[in-house]
Amino acid sequence: MDSSADIVNGAPTRDDLRRYDALLAALRQLGSAVIAFSGGVDSSFLLHTAKVAMGDRVLAVTATSPTYPRSEREEAVRLARSWGIRHRLIESNELEIPGFSANPPDRCYHCKKELFGILAGIAREERFAAVCDGSNADDERDFRPGRRAAKELAVRSPLLEIGLTKPAIRRLSRSLDLPTADRGSFACLSSRFPYGTRIDEESLRRVEACEEVLRGFGFRQFRVRVHDAVARIEVGTDEIPRLFEPEISEAIHARFRENGFLYVSVDLKGYRTGSMNEGLPEISPGLVAGPPEDL
């Protein structure tokens, strides 16, 4: 019997291939689309498939802001260029959106409402049939308040609609030789702060700088969660031992201190999506299921 790792890392299953064909058919039926593109696993797979299905009637749009790391933006630009897809960068400073910086539990709703509104305007002006995002079928099981904004603005989520999960997207991406197949999951930098903690540009810069330290040491999946003067590091459980190698631990501690943290801790449970949601007493049904983690 295959192990779970074999299933995730192996070739696409028959069901994966069936859903991929259904995705191509659905995109061809749309005819044209503006794709919310972050350069992450999901949106990259969607963009590549949209190019196959719709040719030049695809426009990738990436929102640049203080919550979006420069390294992610550069990767998005590189990918779109390598695939010969029209790509546009737009400014969307979430910190200026009323209700965002206070970091309430529905923070993502405010962010996505502005983003999808901008994309909907582009689609209307340039006569694209739809705006699409990279939400996948797994996102319906997580706390995703931004999904409400997607529904309000009639944003399509083809991966979710076809029932493609993250493991299936990785398998299909690997079979298509997409460089994003094994990339770690990404979420905007605002997700590193406990709800109710005010977010500002300097705090975001500190988190980005610390995560670049982890990236530089080759960690694949990581987050730096902020708890006042404490930085809590999450990495994949298989990568936790590397954090305690003397050269790495000393460098991380020194660089994190340079960026204003007094203490550096390691979460022994490892990386997991939405760990800041664990403190929420209750999730409102109206806020569940939202945009992909890599927007």
PyMOL commands that set and color helices and strands:
alter all, ss='L'
color gray80, all
select helices_A, chain A and resi 4-9+14-30+41-54+70-82+94-96+107-126+137-141+146-152+158-162+166-175+189-192+201-216+237-243+246-258+275-279+285-287
alter helices_A, ss='H'
color red, helices_A
select strands_A, chain A and resi 33-36+58-64+86-91+131-132+222-227+230-235+263-266
alter strands_A, ss='S'
color yellow, strands_A
deselect
rebuild
show_as cartoon
